[in-house]
Amino acid sequence: MALQKLAENRKFKRHRVRLKVIDQQTGELLGYVEDLHIEGMRLISKKLFAPQTEINCWLVKDEETEKIPLTAFRIWSSFYDTVPVFYYSGFHFVNPTSAALDSIQAIIRELPK
């Protein structure tokens, strides 16, 4: 039996990136964004986020760029059974500012086509 490719039904195109995600209160590195779009992100982390977790974080491209402040709500998660275990979580941005959206769009525009 041949495998069928599933149709892409996502509203927004995902962009492969590598951004740090830093907790705004503690300064702790929460993980890295692997997949970004204007309404959310996929985060890879060593930490498992509970259902309905809301995080206040900064997205950081590198040490020389501004931190993008965001609030994000966890909507799904999965993991890879490796050592150490890595968790993948889908987060939706909650009421991002226009400045944050502009910064995300600028990052996306800079990506190789």
VOMIPA-523599 format. One record per residue (C-alpha): residue number from 1; residue in one letter; chain; x, y, z. Coordinates in steps of 0.001 Angstrom, whole numbers, always signed. Each point is the difference from the previous one (the first is absolute). Example, Ala and Ser with C-alpha at 12.3 -4.5 7.8 and 13.67 -1.06 7.14 Angstrom:
2
<pt><i>1</i><aa>a</aa><ch>A</ch><c1>+12300</c1><c2>-4500</c2><c3>+7800</c3></pt>
<pt><i>2</i><aa>s</aa><ch>A</ch><c1>+1370</c1><c2>+3440</c2><c3>-660</c3></pt>
! end
This chain:
113
<pt><i>1</i><aa>m</aa><ch>A</ch><c1>+0</c1><c2>+0</c2><c3>+0</c3></pt>
<pt><i>2</i><aa>a</aa><ch>A</ch><c1>+1395</c1><c2>+3401</c2><c3>-996</c3></pt>
<pt><i>3</i><aa>l</aa><ch>A</ch><c1>+234</c1><c2>+2811</c2><c3>+2522</c3></pt>
<pt><i>4</i><aa>q</aa><ch>A</ch><c1>-2109</c1><c2>+3032</c2><c3>-784</c3></pt>
<pt><i>5</i><aa>k</aa><ch>A</ch><c1>+1275</c1><c2>+3470</c2><c3>+663</c3></pt>
<pt><i>6</i><aa>l</aa><ch>A</ch><c1>-2350</c1><c2>+1921</c2><c3>+2251</c3></pt>
<pt><i>7</i><aa>a</aa><ch>A</ch><c1>-1257</c1><c2>+3358</c2><c3>-1216</c3></pt>
<pt><i>8</i><aa>e</aa><ch>A</ch><c1>+1351</c1><c2>+3029</c2><c3>+1815</c3></pt>
<pt><i>9</i><aa>n</aa><ch>A</ch><c1>-2925</c1><c2>+1605</c2><c3>+1811</c3></pt>
<pt><i>10</i><aa>r</aa><ch>A</ch><c1>+1852</c1><c2>+2521</c2><c3>+2095</c3></pt>
<pt><i>11</i><aa>k</aa><ch>A</ch><c1>-1099</c1><c2>+3606</c2><c3>-175</c3></pt>
<pt><i>12</i><aa>f</aa><ch>A</ch><c1>+3539</c1><c2>+1436</c2><c3>-11</c3></pt>
<pt><i>13</i><aa>k</aa><ch>A</ch><c1>+3250</c1><c2>-1236</c2><c3>-1521</c3></pt>
<pt><i>14</i><aa>r</aa><ch>A</ch><c1>+2503</c1><c2>-1173</c2><c3>+2601</c3></pt>
<pt><i>15</i><aa>h</aa><ch>A</ch><c1>+3567</c1><c2>+1263</c2><c3>-168</c3></pt>
<pt><i>16</i><aa>r</aa><ch>A</ch><c1>+3026</c1><c2>-1936</c2><c3>+1242</c3></pt>
<pt><i>17</i><aa>v</aa><ch>A</ch><c1>+1947</c1><c2>+2168</c2><c3>+2441</c3></pt>
<pt><i>18</i><aa>r</aa><ch>A</ch><c1>+2225</c1><c2>-352</c2><c3>+3036</c3></pt>
<pt><i>19</i><aa>l</aa><ch>A</ch><c1>-894</c1><c2>+2533</c2><c3>+2690</c3></pt>
<pt><i>20</i><aa>k</aa><ch>A</ch><c1>+540</c1><c2>-169</c2><c3>+3737</c3></pt>
<pt><i>21</i><aa>v</aa><ch>A</ch><c1>-3071</c1><c2>+172</c2><c3>+2225</c3></pt>
<pt><i>22</i><aa>i</aa><ch>A</ch><c1>+755</c1><c2>+1640</c2><c3>+3349</c3></pt>
<pt><i>23</i><aa>d</aa><ch>A</ch><c1>-2358</c1><c2>+206</c2><c3>+2999</c3></pt>
<pt><i>24</i><aa>q</aa><ch>A</ch><c1>-667</c1><c2>+3693</c2><c3>+728</c3></pt>
<pt><i>25</i><aa>q</aa><ch>A</ch><c1>-204</c1><c2>-460</c2><c3>+3785</c3></pt>
<pt><i>26</i><aa>t</aa><ch>A</ch><c1>+2964</c1><c2>-2304</c2><c3>+640</c3></pt>
<pt><i>27</i><aa>g</aa><ch>A</ch><c1>+2255</c1><c2>+517</c2><c3>-3010</c3></pt>
<pt><i>28</i><aa>e</aa><ch>A</ch><c1>+37</c1><c2>-3806</c2><c3>-405</c3></pt>
<pt><i>29</i><aa>l</aa><ch>A</ch><c1>+500</c1><c2>-1452</c2><c3>-3472</c3></pt>
<pt><i>30</i><aa>l</aa><ch>A</ch><c1>-3272</c1><c2>-1842</c2><c3>-687</c3></pt>
<pt><i>31</i><aa>g</aa><ch>A</ch><c1>+1091</c1><c2>-1457</c2><c3>-3316</c3></pt>
<pt><i>32</i><aa>y</aa><ch>A</ch><c1>+259</c1><c2>+855</c2><c3>-3672</c3></pt>
<pt><i>33</i><aa>v</aa><ch>A</ch><c1>-2512</c1><c2>+936</c2><c3>-2657</c3></pt>
<pt><i>34</i><aa>e</aa><ch>A</ch><c1>+295</c1><c2>-2389</c2><c3>-2934</c3></pt>
<pt><i>35</i><aa>d</aa><ch>A</ch><c1>-3082</c1><c2>+1006</c2><c3>-1911</c3></pt>
<pt><i>36</i><aa>l</aa><ch>A</ch><c1>-1437</c1><c2>+3534</c2><c3>-67</c3></pt>
<pt><i>37</i><aa>h</aa><ch>A</ch><c1>-2933</c1><c2>+1778</c2><c3>-1543</c3></pt>
<pt><i>38</i><aa>i</aa><ch>A</ch><c1>-1799</c1><c2>+3243</c2><c3>+716</c3></pt>
<pt><i>39</i><aa>e</aa><ch>A</ch><c1>-2442</c1><c2>-1575</c2><c3>+2496</c3></pt>
<pt><i>40</i><aa>g</aa><ch>A</ch><c1>+2148</c1><c2>-2526</c2><c3>+1805</c3></pt>
<pt><i>41</i><aa>m</aa><ch>A</ch><c1>+3020</c1><c2>-2248</c2><c3>+308</c3></pt>
<pt><i>42</i><aa>r</aa><ch>A</ch><c1>+1191</c1><c2>-3542</c2><c3>+553</c3></pt>
<pt><i>43</i><aa>l</aa><ch>A</ch><c1>+2357</c1><c2>-145</c2><c3>+2951</c3></pt>
<pt><i>44</i><aa>i</aa><ch>A</ch><c1>+2548</c1><c2>-2755</c2><c3>+641</c3></pt>
<pt><i>45</i><aa>s</aa><ch>A</ch><c1>+923</c1><c2>-304</c2><c3>+3647</c3></pt>
<pt><i>46</i><aa>k</aa><ch>A</ch><c1>+1275</c1><c2>-2350</c2><c3>+2670</c3></pt>
<pt><i>47</i><aa>k</aa><ch>A</ch><c1>-2955</c1><c2>+1214</c2><c3>+2079</c3></pt>
<pt><i>48</i><aa>l</aa><ch>A</ch><c1>-3530</c1><c2>-1371</c2><c3>-292</c3></pt>
<pt><i>49</i><aa>f</aa><ch>A</ch><c1>-2597</c1><c2>+2778</c2><c3>+58</c3></pt>
<pt><i>50</i><aa>a</aa><ch>A</ch><c1>-3323</c1><c2>-901</c2><c3>+1595</c3></pt>
<pt><i>51</i><aa>p</aa><ch>A</ch><c1>-3234</c1><c2>+335</c2><c3>-2006</c3></pt>
<pt><i>52</i><aa>q</aa><ch>A</ch><c1>-1309</c1><c2>+3572</c2><c3>-157</c3></pt>
<pt><i>53</i><aa>t</aa><ch>A</ch><c1>+3314</c1><c2>+1438</c2><c3>+1174</c3></pt>
<pt><i>54</i><aa>e</aa><ch>A</ch><c1>+455</c1><c2>+3680</c2><c3>-768</c3></pt>
<pt><i>55</i><aa>i</aa><ch>A</ch><c1>+3554</c1><c2>+1310</c2><c3>-135</c3></pt>
<pt><i>56</i><aa>n</aa><ch>A</ch><c1>+1359</c1><c2>+3534</c2><c3>-74</c3></pt>
<pt><i>57</i><aa>c</aa><ch>A</ch><c1>+3139</c1><c2>-245</c2><c3>-2063</c3></pt>
<pt><i>58</i><aa>w</aa><ch>A</ch><c1>+2466</c1><c2>+1750</c2><c3>-2225</c3></pt>
<pt><i>59</i><aa>l</aa><ch>A</ch><c1>+985</c1><c2>-1284</c2><c3>-3414</c3></pt>
<pt><i>60</i><aa>v</aa><ch>A</ch><c1>+3684</c1><c2>+698</c2><c3>-530</c3></pt>
<pt><i>61</i><aa>k</aa><ch>A</ch><c1>+1739</c1><c2>-358</c2><c3>-3355</c3></pt>
<pt><i>62</i><aa>d</aa><ch>A</ch><c1>+3486</c1><c2>+702</c2><c3>+1314</c3></pt>
<pt><i>63</i><aa>e</aa><ch>A</ch><c1>+1637</c1><c2>+2034</c2><c3>+2736</c3></pt>
<pt><i>64</i><aa>e</aa><ch>A</ch><c1>+200</c1><c2>+3123</c2><c3>-2174</c3></pt>
<pt><i>65</i><aa>t</aa><ch>A</ch><c1>-3688</c1><c2>+266</c2><c3>-909</c3></pt>
<pt><i>66</i><aa>e</aa><ch>A</ch><c1>-2960</c1><c2>+1162</c2><c3>+2010</c3></pt>
<pt><i>67</i><aa>k</aa><ch>A</ch><c1>-2049</c1><c2>-2421</c2><c3>+2035</c3></pt>
<pt><i>68</i><aa>i</aa><ch>A</ch><c1>-3529</c1><c2>-472</c2><c3>-1355</c3></pt>
<pt><i>69</i><aa>p</aa><ch>A</ch><c1>-2416</c1><c2>-85</c2><c3>+2953</c3></pt>
<pt><i>70</i><aa>l</aa><ch>A</ch><c1>-2890</c1><c2>-2451</c2><c3>-367</c3></pt>
<pt><i>71</i><aa>t</aa><ch>A</ch><c1>-2637</c1><c2>-1827</c2><c3>+1957</c3></pt>
<pt><i>72</i><aa>a</aa><ch>A</ch><c1>-688</c1><c2>-3461</c2><c3>-1395</c3></pt>
<pt><i>73</i><aa>f</aa><ch>A</ch><c1>-2551</c1><c2>-2708</c2><c3>+821</c3></pt>
<pt><i>74</i><aa>r</aa><ch>A</ch><c1>+875</c1><c2>-3703</c2><c3>-376</c3></pt>
<pt><i>75</i><aa>i</aa><ch>A</ch><c1>-2470</c1><c2>-1780</c2><c3>-2283</c3></pt>
<pt><i>76</i><aa>w</aa><ch>A</ch><c1>+1699</c1><c2>-3358</c2><c3>-644</c3></pt>
<pt><i>77</i><aa>s</aa><ch>A</ch><c1>+3084</c1><c2>-2018</c2><c3>+868</c3></pt>
<pt><i>78</i><aa>s</aa><ch>A</ch><c1>+1898</c1><c2>-3146</c2><c3>-953</c3></pt>
<pt><i>79</i><aa>f</aa><ch>A</ch><c1>+3412</c1><c2>-1448</c2><c3>+780</c3></pt>
<pt><i>80</i><aa>y</aa><ch>A</ch><c1>+2824</c1><c2>-2044</c2><c3>-1413</c3></pt>
<pt><i>81</i><aa>d</aa><ch>A</ch><c1>+1027</c1><c2>-2942</c2><c3>+2127</c3></pt>
<pt><i>82</i><aa>t</aa><ch>A</ch><c1>+3689</c1><c2>+776</c2><c3>+10</c3></pt>
<pt><i>83</i><aa>v</aa><ch>A</ch><c1>+2538</c1><c2>+550</c2><c3>+2736</c3></pt>
<pt><i>84</i><aa>p</aa><ch>A</ch><c1>-479</c1><c2>+2717</c2><c3>+1025</c3></pt>
<pt><i>85</i><aa>v</aa><ch>A</ch><c1>-3692</c1><c2>+229</c2><c3>-915</c3></pt>
<pt><i>86</i><aa>f</aa><ch>A</ch><c1>-912</c1><c2>+2976</c2><c3>-2179</c3></pt>
<pt><i>87</i><aa>y</aa><ch>A</ch><c1>-3502</c1><c2>+1419</c2><c3>+124</c3></pt>
<pt><i>88</i><aa>y</aa><ch>A</ch><c1>-1682</c1><c2>+1796</c2><c3>-2869</c3></pt>
<pt><i>89</i><aa>s</aa><ch>A</ch><c1>-2766</c1><c2>+2446</c2><c3>+863</c3></pt>
<pt><i>90</i><aa>g</aa><ch>A</ch><c1>-2218</c1><c2>+2110</c2><c3>-2192</c3></pt>
<pt><i>91</i><aa>f</aa><ch>A</ch><c1>-642</c1><c2>+3487</c2><c3>+1348</c3></pt>
<pt><i>92</i><aa>h</aa><ch>A</ch><c1>-2479</c1><c2>+2605</c2><c3>-1224</c3></pt>
<pt><i>93</i><aa>f</aa><ch>A</ch><c1>+940</c1><c2>+3652</c2><c3>+570</c3></pt>
<pt><i>94</i><aa>v</aa><ch>A</ch><c1>-2454</c1><c2>+1843</c2><c3>+2264</c3></pt>
<pt><i>95</i><aa>n</aa><ch>A</ch><c1>-717</c1><c2>+3596</c2><c3>-1039</c3></pt>
<pt><i>96</i><aa>p</aa><ch>A</ch><c1>+3479</c1><c2>+810</c2><c3>-1340</c3></pt>
<pt><i>97</i><aa>t</aa><ch>A</ch><c1>+833</c1><c2>+3666</c2><c3>-370</c3></pt>
<pt><i>98</i><aa>s</aa><ch>A</ch><c1>+354</c1><c2>+1462</c2><c3>-3466</c3></pt>
<pt><i>99</i><aa>a</aa><ch>A</ch><c1>+3713</c1><c2>+512</c2><c3>+739</c3></pt>
<pt><i>100</i><aa>a</aa><ch>A</ch><c1>+393</c1><c2>-3712</c2><c3>+831</c3></pt>
<pt><i>101</i><aa>l</aa><ch>A</ch><c1>-1835</c1><c2>-987</c2><c3>-3194</c3></pt>
<pt><i>102</i><aa>d</aa><ch>A</ch><c1>+2182</c1><c2>+2366</c2><c3>-2033</c3></pt>
<pt><i>103</i><aa>s</aa><ch>A</ch><c1>+3120</c1><c2>-1577</c2><c3>+1523</c3></pt>
<pt><i>104</i><aa>i</aa><ch>A</ch><c1>-1227</c1><c2>-3529</c2><c3>-789</c3></pt>
<pt><i>105</i><aa>q</aa><ch>A</ch><c1>-792</c1><c2>+1003</c2><c3>-3572</c3></pt>
<pt><i>106</i><aa>a</aa><ch>A</ch><c1>+3475</c1><c2>+1545</c2><c3>-334</c3></pt>
<pt><i>107</i><aa>i</aa><ch>A</ch><c1>+1594</c1><c2>-3292</c2><c3>+1136</c3></pt>
<pt><i>108</i><aa>i</aa><ch>A</ch><c1>-2113</c1><c2>-1932</c2><c3>-2511</c3></pt>
<pt><i>109</i><aa>r</aa><ch>A</ch><c1>+931</c1><c2>+2399</c2><c3>-2824</c3></pt>
<pt><i>110</i><aa>e</aa><ch>A</ch><c1>+3718</c1><c2>-516</c2><c3>+756</c3></pt>
<pt><i>111</i><aa>l</aa><ch>A</ch><c1>-225</c1><c2>-3775</c2><c3>-410</c3></pt>
<pt><i>112</i><aa>p</aa><ch>A</ch><c1>+1441</c1><c2>-1588</c2><c3>-3137</c3></pt>
<pt><i>113</i><aa>k</aa><ch>A</ch><c1>-2660</c1><c2>-724</c2><c3>-2590</c3></pt>
! end
